[in-house]
Each structure stands twice: as C-alpha cells, then as structure tokens.
Amino acid sequence: MKIGINGRFLLKPFTGIGQHTINLVKELAKIDLKNQYVFFVQEKVSKEVAVLFSKNVKFVILPEKKIPSAGAKKVWWEQIQLPEILLKEKFDFAFFPYPSNPWTNDFYKKGLKTFVTVHDCLPWKYKHYTGGILSRMAHKQSKKAVNKASVILTVSEVSKKEIVQICKVKEKKISVIYNDASDVFKKTADQNLTKKILTKFKLKKNEFLFYCGGFDERKNVEKLAEEYSEFAKTNAGFPLVLAGGKAVGNSLYESFDKAKSKFGKIIKTGFLKDEELKVLYENCLAFVHLSREEGFNIPLVEAANCGAPLILSNTEIHKEIAKNSAALVDISKKHSCSKEMEKMLNSVHRATFARRSMELAKKYSWKISAKKTYDVLFS
C-alpha cells in the first residue's frame, strides 16, 4: 500500500508540527516496512532530515504555483495540487499531519482513507491567530473539513476535548497519540559542544534558567521575564536564556521584544540546532515555561529527557503531560514563579525535580506512538 503525506513541515523541522511529522513517520515506517510512505514537499528537504528515514520513505517535490500571495499559494498547494496527485497516483491512505485535508466532498467520494492530526484549536478559537481575511477563511474551511476525515488524531486529552466542542466531532472518531522528544535529547551531550555553547553564551552549569519555545502571546514570555526580574533582584548572577526567535514580525510575537528585565540578564540565543539545545537543557538550573495554552508542548518533554527540573504554568495541559513531575505555578499570582525559581537554588529540591523529570521522560515514546498510529491506520 501507498501512504501519501503532506510534508510541508519537513521544511520547518524546528516547529512542533515539524517535530511531530518527522518523528512519528520515521518510527511508523520502521515498524511497517511492507508499505511505502511518500512525503510531498514544495522543495527539496535538507540532508539532515532526509537521512532520518528508512528506505520505504520517499520524497516527491511538488512545486508551488507561482501565485503572488503566499497565503493563496499555500492554500492552492494544499487544496488543489496535493489532492489531485493523491487521487491520480491512486494512493491507499492520505495523511495530513496538521489540519489541511481537502475541503471538498468530491475528494472523499473516491474512497481514499484520510487521516488528519489536530494539534490544538487555537486558530479556531482566536481571530488574532489567523492573520488576514484569506487566512480566516481558510481556517474556517479547515475546521469544517476535520469532520470529513476518516480518523482524527490529536496529541492530548485536552486537545481532544476541545476538538469535540469546537469542531462538533464525535469523541469516538478521535484517537489521542502523545508526542515525544527526538532521539538527540535522549543521549548525553557531546563534551566539546557543551564547552563551546556554555562559553559562547558565557554560562555556567546549573547557574542559568532556560526557556525554549515560541514567542506568540500565549507563550507568556513577557510574564516569564517579569518573574525572572523578581528572582534576579537577589540572584543577578543567574541569567535567563531564551532560545528561539520570532516566527513572523507581527504583533502576535511582540513578547520577544518585550522580554526584558530590570534585574539580572536575559540572553536571546536565536534559533539553535537540537544538539545545541540539549546542552542548555542539560546544564540549566531549571526549565521554565509559563504558557497559557498548548496542544502538547514538546519542549517540556525534551527538557525532561535531559534531566532539567521543570517549572511550568498550572494549565490543564501541563497537568496532563507533566503530571506531578513538575513544579506547577499559578501564573495569575504575582511572584509565584519567582519563588519557585528561588527554591531551585536548594540542591536537594532541585535534585528531586531533576529525578522526577527523568522518570517522566520514560512515559513518552515515539515507538509506542507509532505503534498506536499503525493500529489506527490499519484497523
């Protein structure tokens, strides 16, 4: 059998959807060598990504049409070009790792079994996550199309509950399959690279706080900076390191520029490779993430695999994914996070949460997630 996959996010491997797509399909193809997995991409994927997959995975370049609008170009590729080739080449399955399955009923009349992963419902809940008019229209159609898929996959029980409510999907149609961290975070960091990264950013082991993730407003990075400033009043020698950068330059990502502190020091690293991120996870005093809303939050599992103590906002998703392994703080209360940062200076307290992180990491596995996906696909 042939499984056709929307591979757009292979070109953005640093994103959550990119990580999900790469790691899930990589493991899925390993346990299912009898079937062929075909990624359709707009342009050639990097060698670093391509070499991750087994021989039963192919990459087919499907160039985008020359349309002036980037949004229109994307929609045309997803809704016209990709569905056409999936039907023309008579694929048995179509897999969409994010809500991009066809909007029209004609596609589904051909009998092609269709799967779509919905990571979260943010674009359907908040207008400011959808951009302009064309984007809003596209997201409206994608919400309707979710129901047309044969099976819906999602990454948490929190997301499943929202999909049922917002997309009016029957609960039995949705399968929850958790994410995990990439293999690189499960290995010990290279000592030479560790020395290089710590030297580059002028950091010392266990003497900095670390954040990795996006900078859109729900990530609450501005609040993190405020809490850090309070902590740094008496601990100025412990900088806050922010990895990553703005995905786009609109107001939704203003927290990147507003992340400033009156005390201490904030270091912005820019986008880093996984091997470099591992060094920071492995050597930080604690990983801090005060997001207000997530579908899963892969960085917290990356941090857990590296033994970093976790300080997280007490949202429902963090309660589900981190369980009792993290120090959960009430972000509505001023200085609740800074007090937990202070506690991490106690070596016994920190060691307790470092151990809990390692125990948490064992609960997530791409191999298990791939097996569950296989069972759903071929049941």
N, C-alpha and C positions, 0 to 999 in steps of 0.2 A: 504494500500500500504506500501511497504518497501523501505526506502531510505538508501542506503549504502554510508558510508562516509569514506574517507581517514582521519584517526585520528592521523597520525604521530605526529602532532604538539601539541596534547594534552599533550605530554610528555615534551614539551618546552613551557609552558604557559606564560613565560616571554617575548617571542618573539612577533612581530607584527602579524605574521600568527597565532600563538597560541591564542592570544587575539581575533583575528577575528573569528577563528573557534569556540572557546568556547562561546563567547557572541552571535554570530549570531545564532548558532544552539540551544543554550539554549532558546532564545526568540522564535525561529521558532517552536520548539517542544511545547512550551507553548500555542501558538495560533493554533496549529494543533494537537490536542490530538487524532484524529482518525487514524493518520498514525504512523508507527513505524520508528524511526531513529536509525540506527545501526552504531556505530563507530568501525572501525577496527584499532587496535593498535598493535604494536610489543610486548609490555609488559604491565603489569597492570598499570593503571593510578593512580595517588595519590587520597586519600580520599577527599582532599580539592577540587579537580577538579570534581570528580565523583558526589559529593553531590549537585553540582550546577544544575544538570539536572533533568527534570521531569521523571515520571515512563515510559513514552513511548520512552525513550532513553536507548539503550543497548550498552554494550562494549564487543566486541569479540576480544580475543587475538589471533593474527595471527603471531606466532614467525618467525623471520627472519631465512633464511637458514644459515648454518654455512659455510660462504664463507670468506676467509682471507681478501679480500679487503672490507673496509667499504662502499666505493662507489658502488661497484658491488653488495654488499648485499642490499643496499638501492634500487638500480635500479631493482633488481630481485623481491624484495618485492612489489614495486610499479607497475611493468610492467607484472609480471607473477603471483605471488601469489594472490594479491588483485583482479585483473580482473577475474581470474579463479573462485574465490569463489563468486564474484558478479553474474557471469553468472550461476554457478552451483546452487546457492540458489535462483535463479530467482528473483532478485531484480527488482523493477519497475524504480527506479532512482539511478543514481550514482553521487555523489557529491565529487568533488576534490577541497578543499579549497586553493590550490596552483597548479601551472602547473605540474600535474603528471598524467593526464588522459592517457589511453593507446595510444601507438604509432601506433599499427597495425590496419588496416581497418577491420579485422575479428571481433573485439570486437563490432564495431558499426553496423555490419550486423545483430546482434542478436536483434536489436530494443530497447536496453536499453537506455533510455533517459539520457544524460550525460551533467553535468554542471561542469564548471571549473572557479575558481576565479584567475584572473591575477592581482597581486598587483602592480607590476611595471615591466619594461622591462630591468632592469639592467644587468642580465646575458646574454641577447641577444645583448646588446649594447657594453659591455666592457669585453674583454677577461680575465682581471685580477679578475673578479668576478666569474669565472667559475672553477678555480683550474686546475687540470691536464687534460690529454688527454681524459680520460674516462668521466670526468665531462663536458668537452666541447662538446663531442659527445652527451651526454645525454641532455644537454641544446639545442643543435641543433635540436634534435628529438622532444623535448617538444615544441619548437616553432612551428614546423610543426603540431604537434598534437592539438594545441589550436584550429585550424580551424575545426578539426573533431568533436568537442563538439557541442551538440545541442544548448547550450546557453553559452555565456561567461559573467561572472560577473566581474566588476572591482570596485575600490574604489574611483575613482575621474575622472573628465573630462580630466585632464592632462594625466592620465594613459590611458584612452580610446583613446585619440588622438594618443598616441604612439603605442598602440596595432594595430590600423588601419594601421599605417605606416609601422611598423616593421614586424607584423605577416600577413599583407595583408588580414585582416579580414574586412568583410563588417560592416559598422557602425551600421546597424540595428540589428546585431547579438549580440551587446554588451549592457548590462544594467549596469548603474552606481548606486551602492548602497554604501552609505558612512558608514564608521566606527563610533564608539563612544567610550567613556571610560567605563570601568567596573563600576558596581554599587558602589564599595567601594569608588570611587572618588567622588561620589555624596552625601556622608554622611560626617558629621563632624568628624574629627579625635578624637580618644579617648585621653582624657587629660593626663592620666597616661603614655600612649605610647608617646604622644607628648613630655612630660617632659623627658622621658627616651632617646628618639632619639636625641633631642637637646643637652642633657647632654653628651651623648655618643660621639658626634662629636664636642662638645664644640661650639655650635651655639647659636645665639640669634635671636629672631623673627625679621623679616624684615632687618636683617643685614648680609645676605649672598645671593649670586647669585647661581642659580641652573640649572644644565643640567641633563637630563635623556634621554638615547637613546643608540644607538650602537656606536662603535668606528672604523668602517671601514672608509676609507679615504673620502668618500662622505659626511660623517657627519661633517667634517671640524672642529673637536675638537681642533686640533693644532692651527687653526686660532682663535678659541674662547679663548684659553689660551693666545695668543698674545694680543688680545683685552682686556682681563681681566688684563693683566700685565700693560697695559697703564692706565687703570682705577685705578688700585691699587697703582700707583705711589703716588696718593694723598688720597687714600682710603684703606690703607693697612689693616684696621680692618674689612673689608668685604671680607671674603673668597669666593672662587668659589668651589662649591660642585659638583662633577661628580659622578653620580650614574651609576652602571653597571660595565661591565668589557669586556675583550676580548673574543669573541666567539671562535676563534681559534688563534693559535700562529703564523700566517704567516704575511708577510709584509703588507698585506692589512689593518691590525689592528695596525700598528705602532703608530698611533696617540694617543693611550692610554698611551704609554710610553713617547711620545714626548710632551705630555700636561704638560708643565712646565712653571713657571712664575718667572721672576726676582724680582717681587714685590708682596706683598700680600702673600696669601697662597692658594694652591689647595688641597682640601680634596677628596680622592677617597674612596667611601663607599663600593665598591664591589656590588654584586647583592643584592637587598633588596626585601622584600615582598611588595605587593601593599599597605598594611596598613602603612608600614614604609615610602614608597614613598610619600603617601598622606601627612604625617607630613611635609615633606620637601617642597612639592608643596605649602602647606597651609601657611608656615611660611617664604618663601623666599622673598627677595626684588623684584626679577623678575626671570622668567623662560627664559633662553636664549638658542636658538637653531639656529645655523648658517649653517645648512645642505645645500649642493649644489643641492641635488636631492632626492626626496621622491615620493612614490606612494600615501601616505596619511599623515602619521606622527601622530600616535595615542598619543604620549606624549603631544603634544600641546593641544589636547582636554582634556586629563587628567588634565593638568595644569589649563586650563580654568575652568573646573568644581570645582577646588579648589580655584578659585579666584586669581590665580597668574597672575600678569601683564606679557604680552608676548613680548619678543624681538626676532624677527625672521629675517632670511635672506629673501630678497625680491624676492624669486623664484616664479615661476608661481603657484606651488602647495600651497605655503603659502598664496598667494594672493587669491586662490580659497577657501581654507579651513578656514583660519583665517579672510579673507575679510578685513574690515577696523578696526578690533578689536585689532590688534597687532601693535607694533612699528616695522615697516619693515625697515631693514637697508641694504645698498648696500655693500655686502661683498668684492667687488672689490676695495672699497675705504678704505684706511688705517684710523683707529680710528673712523670709522662711528658707530661701535657698542659700543665702549668705551664711546663715547659721549652720547649715549642713556642710557647706564648704569648710567652715571652721572646724567642724567635727572631724573631717577627713585628715586634719593635721595630726590627730591622735593615731599613732601607728597601729594600735590594737583595733580601733574602729575601722581604719582603712583596710587592714588585713582581712577583717570579717567580710567586708563587702567585695573585696578582690576575690576571695574564695567563693562567695555566692555567685559572682559573675561567671567564673569557670564552670560552676555547677549548672548555671542557666544555659551556657553555650551548648552543653550536651543535649539539651532538649530540642534543638533545631538541627535539621539535616536536609541538604538538598537531595540526597539519595532517597530519603523517606518521602520527601515532597514529590520527587519524580515518580516514585512507585505509585503513590496515590493518584497522581495525574494520569499515569498509564492506565490504572484501573478505571478511572472515569472515562478516558478516551475510548477504551476498547471493551467496556462493559456492555 
